[in-house]
Amino acid sequence: MPKSGVLDPEALAKLEALHNSHVIDQVKKFASLCKPDRVTVITDDPEEIAHVRQLALEKGEESRLKTEGHTIHYDGYYDQARDKEHTAVLLPEGQNLSRSINTVEREAGLEEVMGILDGAMRGKEMLVRFFSLGPTDSRFSLCALQITDSAYVAHSEDLLYRSGYEQFKRLQGSPAFFTFVHAAGELDERNCTKNVDKRRIYVDIIDGKVYSVNNQYAGNSLGLKKLALRLGIYKANQEDWLTEHMLVMGVHPPYKDRVTYFTGAYPSACGKTSTAMIPGQSIVGDDIAYIRSDGEGNARAVNIESGIFGIIKDVNPVDDPLIYEALTTPRELIFSNVLVADGVPFWQGMGDTEIPKKGVNFSGEWWEGKTDGDGKSIPFAHSNARYTMRISELENADPMVHDPKGAVVQGIFYGGRDSDTNVPICEALNWEHGVYIGATIESETTSATLGMEGIRNWNPMANLDFMVVPLGTYLRNHVEFGRRLSNCPRVFATNYFLKHEGRYTNEILDKTIWVLWAEGRVHGEYDAIETPIGYLPRYGDLVELFQQVFDKEYTGEDYELQFSLRIEKYLGKIARMEEIFRTEPDLPEEFWGVLSRQRTGLEALKKETGRSVLPPSYFQ
């Protein structure tokens, strides 16, 4: 047996076939540091990839379920969501980012994480993986080297990303790739990370690397997901394109032979995946997009992923029929942190299914009424439980999923979880106003992030957690990107969570109508009502859409309730945004111009009418 941390001839031969000394140096460095018993290099060979899934089963990181191809994985009880507190950008001494971004002095951070990684894989197998962020053989493609001791992490990435061993050969020896190093750390009897108090996720933007230790939850451990998003944002903002926390979808209007592509940014649990999965529409991606100009005046987008890591809570056969069908039929799919009883998974909000009184969940053996060490009741499934699967397994997968040219983007959605202010759909007055809308997203917190639920947080472009450049730089690049386009996408603000007297003002699938109205606006088919907050739909157009799509009456009462302008609430939001942004350096002037015009217009309406809420009919 080779010495700990030393590559055997087979592994070394696979690395040498890439003709890239930088790859070999990286693998040797971290094998020597982490000291695994074995180093296994996985190419694009399907048999080698199948070995990874089998290894996850053999190690107990996953277990088979009753339905063919389905497996279950559990993260530790205290490892159930993205860890903001211990996720930080490594910066040289004296450099700063926006105050909302966690940073650690680079040399100190590297010393700390290298110390944790020293010997972290002793007794384990190091898996060396190669992936492509974006379609292979494309100008969008970015190469990613993943080093991990978790077969679950490596298997998840097989479902979520395109194999990239051959793509690495196209680098022709270049060091232009990202490197991700993950170690799950010491495991308990359930193969879950024990030392979560030493959980660290450090992003080294200078060196294009991410270090993730003492965790398994995919949002922290899968380097190519939100961790690669951070590196992509840094790279894009040094160049002339955008890396965004966005869905990419094709919108198909009824009775019309066309498809219009939109991107959309929503904080976690705010409707991003459910928007991408609206029945009758098609999905390119549900999470992360690279957006570039095509040189012909268009913005084009690709999904950097080829799979979905989705929140499973509330997925049911009525509201999410396509996802529900995929989750309940044979295919390669990983569930995480749900209840399992007799080999069948159960999750919160899955419909009328009767939930068993006992089984196994993220806390171990579970029974109704079980509490944790603090006396807190343990739900049968975690609110942030997930599923991982390939997009190609879905009926509504769009033909553009793997297109190397990318889809032409004609519209952008921004939305958050907002119970009392924003209307369900509103079009920006221009591109700069659209950037402002994205920059001022607010959302009430959910279980997707560690901490308290129900608190209203600001989250620019749904990207705050992943921002690795100054906010002023980020927003200025957005403004300038749009100005370089002759066919600039239209921008729309959405809100699926507006409430009145404690009840939602619309049904879950009503988002279909808002999306189709936006698609019609792109093609000039609907007039709109101009207001200080943007263009609102006309009542008659929504009536027609509800009739066409749902054969349902849309009442004037519903319209007035949903699309009334809540002047006081908007002015309150503007005041909050002014307070947040006033200390941010180098913000583009366009941002302050939009804020000032919106406030002036709303204050004029309040003074003119003496009212704090105006129905849309006032503006007609």
N, C-alpha and C positions, 0 to 999 in steps of 0.2 A: 504493500500500500504506500502511495507517495506521501511524503512529509506534508503535514497540515499546511494548507494554504498554497501548495505548489500545484501548478497545472500539469496534468498527465499529457502524454503525447497526443492523444485524440483531441482533447480540448485545445491544445496549442495549435494543432494542425488546422482546426476550424477557424481559429483567429487569424492565423497566417494567411489563409485563403482570401481574407479581406484586403490584404496588401495595405494595411493601415497600422503603422507603428503606434499611433496615438491610442487606438483601441486596445492593443496588446498591453501598452503601458498602464492604462486604466485598470484593466482586469487584474494584471499582476499586482498592482499597488494595493487594491482592495482585497484581493485574496490573501496577500501577505498580512494585511492589517487585521482582517476579520477572522482569519485562521479556520476556514471550514475544513471538514474532513475530506470533502470532495468538491471539485468544480466541474459543473456540467454546462457545456455550451450548446445552446439550442439554435438550430438554423431554421429555414423555412420548410424543412421536411415535415410532412404531416405526421409521420410516425414519431418523430422527436417531440412534436407539439402534443401529441396524444400522451406521451410519457409524462408530461407535466400534470395533466388532469389525473392520471392514474396515481401519480405521486401524492397529490393533494388528498386522494382517498386513502392511500396507504398510511399516510402520516396522521390521518384523522382531522385534518384541517377542513375537510368536507366529508359529508356522508350522503349515500344514495337515498333518494326518496322513492315513493311508490311509482310515480310516473317516470317513464323511460327518459333518461338524459338529465333529469332534475337532481340537484344536490342542494344540501343545506350547509351553510357556514355560520359559525357564531364568533362574533368579536367579544372581548371581555366586557363585563358588566359596566365598567367605567371607560370603555373605549367604543362609544356608540355614535360619535359625531366628529366633525372637524374641530380640532383643538386650536382655537385662535390664540389662546394665551401663550402656547409654546411653539407657535409657528412664527418664524421671524426671517427677515431679510438680513443677510450678512453685509455690512457696509464698512469700508475703511474708516478709521478714526477721523472725525471732523466732517464726514458727509452726512447729510440728512435727507429724509423723505418727508412726505406729508405727515402731520401729527397723528393721523389715524392708522398709520402703518407701523407694525411692530418691527423694530430693528435690533440687532445685536452687533457689537463691534466685531469686525470680521475675524481678526486673528484670535480673539478670545473665544468666539463661537466655534471656529474650526478646531481649536485646541480641545474645547469641551466635547464636541461631537466625535472627534477622532478618538478621544479617550473612551467614550462609551462604545464605539465600534471595535475597539481593540479586543480581539478574541470573541466578539459577539456571535460569531457563527461556528464556534468550536462545537464539534459533535454533530454538525448539520451539513447539508448539501447546498452549496452556492449555485444558484441558477443564473446564467448569463443569457440575456435575451436581447433581441434586436427588433425594433419596431419603426414604423414610419408614421409620423404625425401628418395627416393629410394623405390623399391618394398617392400611391407610388408613381415614380417617374413623372413628376409634375413640378412646376415651378413653386407650388405651394409646399412641397414635401420638406419636412425637417426630420432628421434621423435622431433616434433616441436609443441609448444604451441603458438597459435596466439590469441592475445587479441586486438580487434578493435571496433571502433564505426561506421565503414563504412560497410554497407551491400554490396556495390559494391566490396570492397576489399575481403570480405568473400566469395562472389559469384565467383569472379575471381579465388580464391584459390580452390574452388570446381572443376573448370574446369581444373586447372593447376596441382593439387596435389592429392595424394591418401589419402582418409580418414584414420585417424590414432587413433581413440578412442580405438579400440581393441588393436592396436599396443602399446599404452601407458600401457595397462594392462600387456604386456609382460616385461615391465621394472621392474616389481615386487618391486615397491617402490623406485627404483633408481632415483637420481637427474640427470641422464645422458640424458637431453633433452635441446633443445634450447628454449628460450622464446622471443617472439616478441610482442612489445606493440606499437600500432598505434592509433593516434587520429587525425582525419581530421581537428579539430579545428573549429572555428566559420565559418559558411557557409553563402553564399549570397543567393539571390533569385533563383539562378540556382542550388543550393546545391553544389556549388564549394567553396573550401577553400579561405577565404578572406585574412588572415594574412600571406601571403607567405614570407614576410620579416622575420618572425620568424620561418621559415621552418628549422627543424633540423633533421638530421639522424645520430644518434650516435651509434657506434658499440662497445659494451663492451666485448672484447674477453676474458677477465679474468673470467667474470661471465656468458658467453654464452648467452648474451642478446642483443637485438637491440631495440632502441627507435626511433620512427619515428613520428613526430608531424607537424601539419599545412601543410599537403600536401595530394593529392589524386593520382597523377600520379603513375601508378603501379610500375615503376622502383624505386620509393622512398617509396611507402607505403606497397607493398606486401612483408611482412617480409621474406617469404619463398623463394623469388627469389634471387635477387642480394645481399640482406642483409644476407640471410642464406649462400650464397656463401662465404662471408667473414668469417663467423664463421667456415664453413667447411674447408676453406683453413688453418685457424689457427689450427684446430684439426688435419687435415691430416699431416701438417708439424711438429706436435709434435709426430706423430706416423710414419707409414711406408707406406703410400699410398698417392694418389693424389686427390685433388678436383680441377676440371678444368672447365673453361668457354668454354665448348666444345659440339659440336653436336656428336651424335652417329648414324651411318647409316650402312645399309647393301648395298654393291655394288654387282650388279648382271651382270656379263659379258654376252654379247650376245652369244647364241649357246653353253653355258656351264652350266651344272647343278651344280652350287655352289653359295654360298654367302660369301662374305668377309667383315668383319666389320672394319670400320674406325671411329676414332674420328677426330674432327677438331676444331681449334680455330681461330676465326675471330672477330675483333672488330665490334661493331654495324654498320649495314648498309654496310657491306663488303662482303656479300654473304654467311653467315653461314646458314641461313634458306633455301635460294634457293639451296644451295649445298645439304642439307639434303632432299630437295624435288625434286631433279632431276628426271624427268620422267624415269620410268623403274627401279629405285632404291627404297629402303625401308627405312623408318625412325624409329629409336628408340627414338631419342630426338634431339632437335635443339638448346639447350642452355647450360645446366650444367650437367657434368658427374662426378661421383665418379669412380675412377680407383684403383683396387687392384690386387695384385698378387694372383693367385689361388693355390699356393703351388706346381704347376706342371710346373712352368716356363713360364706361360702365364699371360698377363695382361688382366683383365676382366673389363668391364665398364657397368654401369647402368645409365639410365637417372633418375635424382632425381625427375623429374617432370613427369606428365602424360598428359600434355597439351602444347599448344603453345601460347606465347604472341609475335606475330610477327608484324614487320613493314609492313604496307599494301601498302605503296607507291610503284608504279610500278608493283604490282601484276596484271597481265592481262591474258587473255585466251591463248595467244600465248606463252609467256615465262614461265608462272607458271600455267599450266592448272589444276593441281590437287588442288592447293590452291584456285584458282579462282572458280572452281566448288563447293568447300566446302563453299565459302563465298557467293554464290548466290543460295543456295538451303537450304531447311528447316533443322535446327539442333539448338541445344543450343549454342549460339555464341554471344559474346559481341564486338561491334565496339566501338572505342573511337576516338573522335576528328576528325571525317570525316564530310562532308556535308550531311545533310538529307533534302530531299524535297519529300513531299507526302509519307513519310514513307519508302523511298528508300535511301540507303547510296551511296555516291559518293566519290571517293578518287583520289589522284594524280596518273597519269600513269595507269589508269585502262583499257586503250585500246581506241577503237573508240567510246565509249559511249559519247553522247552529255551531257555536264555538264549544269545543270540548272543555270539561272542567279541570283537566290535567294533561300534562304532556311534557315536552322539553322546549325551553326557550333560552333567551340570552342570559338568563340567571341560573341555568341548569335545570334540574327537575322542577317543574312548576305545577302548582295547584291553585285553584280559585281561592283568593284571600291571602296568598303568600305575601309577606312583607320583607323588605331588606333590613340591613343592620340599623338603619335610622328609623325603622317603623313605617317606612313609606310603602304603600301598596305597589306591587309589581304587576304591570299589565301583562296580558297573555302574549302580546307581541309589542315590540318597541315602536314608538311613533315614527322613528327614522329608519325602520326596517326597509330593506332594499331588494331589488332583483337585478341580475346582470345577464344580458343576452345580446345576440347579434341583431342589428337592424334588418339584415337580409331575411331573418325569420318572420318578419312582419308582413302582413298582406299589403300594407300601405307604404312599403319602402319605395322611395322615388328612384327612377332610373338614373338620377344625377348623383346617387350616393358615392360612387367611386369615380365619377368623371374627373379627369385630371385638369380640365379647364375651369371647373367650378361653375356654379349657377349664377346667372345675372340677377343681382338683388335690386328689386324695385320698391321695396318697402321695409321698414324696420319698426318692430313693436318694442315698447318699453312698458313694464308694469310691475306693480308691487301689491302687497296685501294691505289695503287701505279701506277702512270701514266707514269713513265719514266725509271724504273730500272729493276725490277725483271721480269724474263720470266714467261710464263703462268704456267708451271709445271717443277719442278726440284726435284730430290731425294737427300737427304742428303747422304754424304759419309759414315757416321756411326752414332751411337746414339748420341755421344757427339756433332757432327756437327748438328744433329737434334735439340738438346737442344739450341744450338747457334742460329739456324734459328728461333726457337720460341721466344727466348729472344730478338731478334733484329727486331721483327715485327714493321714496320712503316705503318701509315695509314693517309690518308688525312681526316680531320674531316668532319662530316655530322651533320644533324639536330637532331640526336639521343642524343646529349649532348648539354647542354646550352652553348652558346658562338658563336664564329665566325666559319664559314664553310670554307673548303678548305685549312686548315693549316695542314702540315705534322707533326704528333705526333708519338712518340715512345710508344709502348704498348706491353710489354713482355707477350707472351702467351695470348694476348688479355685480360689480367687479371690485368692491372695496377690499374684500378679504384677500384679493390677489394682486393688488396694486403694488408694483415695485418701481414705479417712477413717480416723480412729483405730480400731483394732481393737475397743476397748471400745464405741465408738459403734455399730459394725457389728453386734456380737453382741447388744448390748442391743436394737437395733431388731428383730433376729430374734425375740428372746424376746417382745417386746411385740407384734409382728405376729401371732404365733400365739395369744397370749392374747386378741386382739380377735376371733378367729374362734370361732363356735359349732361349726363343722364343720372342726376343725383337721386337716390332713393327718397321717397316720402317717409316721414316719421309719424308714428301714432303712439299716443299714450293709452294704455288699457288698464282697466281695474275690474276684476271679477268678484271683488269682495265688498262692494258697497252695501251698507246695511241701513235699514230704517226700522226703528223700534225693535232692535235686536234681531231682525230677520234679514237675510240677504234679499236684495231687491230684484235679483234675476236668478234663473235656473242655471245649473252648471253648464249645460250645453248651449246656453245663449251666446257663449263666446263665439260660436260658429257664425252668428249673425254679425257680430262686431268685426270679425276677420273678413267676412265676405264684403261688408260695406267698405272696408279699407281697400280691398282688392279692386272694387268698382271705382273708388276714388283715384287709384293709380291710373286707371284707363279712362278717366274723365266721364264716367257714366252717371255720377251723382253730384248734384249741387250740395252745398253745405252752408251752415250758419256760422258767420264769423263772430267770434267773441274774443275778449282779451286772453283767454286761456287756449284758444285755437279754434279749429273748425269742428262744429258739431253736426251729427247727422240730422237730416230732415225726417219728420215723423212718417211721412208717406213712403219714403224709401225703406224704412225699417218695417213698416206694415207689409209691404210687398215681399221683403225678404223672409219675414217670419211665415208668411203664407206659403211661399215657394218651398222653403226648406222643411218646415215643421207642420204645415197645414194648420197653423195656429193663429188665433187672433192676438194681435199686439195692441193693447188698449192705450188710449191717450193718457189715462191715469198712470200707467206704468212708465210711459215716456216722460211725463212731467216729473215723476219721482226720481227717475234715473238720471235725467239729463239737465236738471235744474242746476244753475250756477250757484254754488255755496260760497258766496263772496267772503264772508268772515273766515271760513275754513281755509280758503285759498290765501287770504292775506296772512293768516296765522302761519301757513306753510312758508310763504315768502319770507316772513320774519325769521323763521327757524333757519332757512337756507342762508339768509344774510348773515346770521350769527355764525353759522358753520363755516362759510366761505371767506369771511372777512379777514381771517388770519392766514389764509392760504396765499402764498406768494405767486406772482407771475400768472395769475389767471387771465385768460383772454378777455379783451374788452367786450367782445360779443356777449359773453355770459352776463356781465353787469348791465349791458344794454337791454337784453331781453328781460331780466329781472325788473329793471326800472320801468320799462314800458308796461309790463304786466301789472305791476302794482299801481301805476298811475291810472291805467284803464279800469281796474277794479275799484279803486277809491272813487273815481269819477262816477261809476255806476251806483255805488253806495250813496254818494252825496245826492245824485240826481233822483234816485228812487226812494231813498230812505229805507231800503230793504236789505236784509242780509242774505236772502235767497231769491234768485230770479229764475222763473221758468224759461225754457228755451223759446216759448212763444213770444217772449218779450223782445227778442232780437229779430223776429221775422217781420 
